[in-house]
């Protein structure tokens, strides 16, 4: 397993090398403001994902490097956000909307997936992309769900990263999402 400091150094090196090619980031959906909790709808999107060993908090560098190489090789613009399944260490990016379905290149280390439209409960966060901040956001969302029984969790929580790695930790913006649906009373 790669040490945490080495992973950070590798990610930082990739970010610095790639920073010169980044012109602007296309946002694939709206960001939740820091400190806000909201229910929002995310459209269906086509994603490219990579998986690493362990979990996102201990080894995010592995899938990030795979996705970074994929973006560079195919000369795709960077888009935001990046989504992370926290238990499986899966990172997901969304190629720009200007690419037609057939224009998304396949790759040996990546998987092209269709992500259906989702309704999520989201909390906007500011701070380093740490397990501690994720846990804080998750606790806030679970508290909201307890206070709002008309909403029900339908899937696993995940982390959403809005800022590139070279942004200082205290300035980074992220979210925690929990897939939800509104209770209709018919499922009881």
ZIWOUR-V904969 format. One line per field, one symbol per residue. ss: DSSP state (~ for helix, > for strand, _ for the rest). psi: psi as a letter, one per 20 degrees, with the letter a starting at -180 (. if undefined). Layout:
# ZIWOUR-V904969
ss->???
psi->???
This chain:
# ZIWOUR-V904969
ss->___~~~~~~~~~~~~~~~~______>>______>__>>>>>>__>>>>>>>____~~~~~~~~~~~~~~~~~~~____>>_>>>>____>>>>_______~~~_______>>>>>__>>>>>>>>>____~~~~~~~~~~~~~~~~~___>>>____>>>>_______~~~_>>>>>>>>>>______
psi->ppqghggggggggggghihhiogrpppirqqpqpiqpqpqpprpqpqpqqqrqbrhhilhhghggghggggghjlqqqrqrpqpphhilpqproqqiiprgiioqrqhjqppqporqqpqpqppqprqmrhgggggggggghgghhimiiqppiaqqrqpphqrhipqgiiqprrpqoprqppiiii.
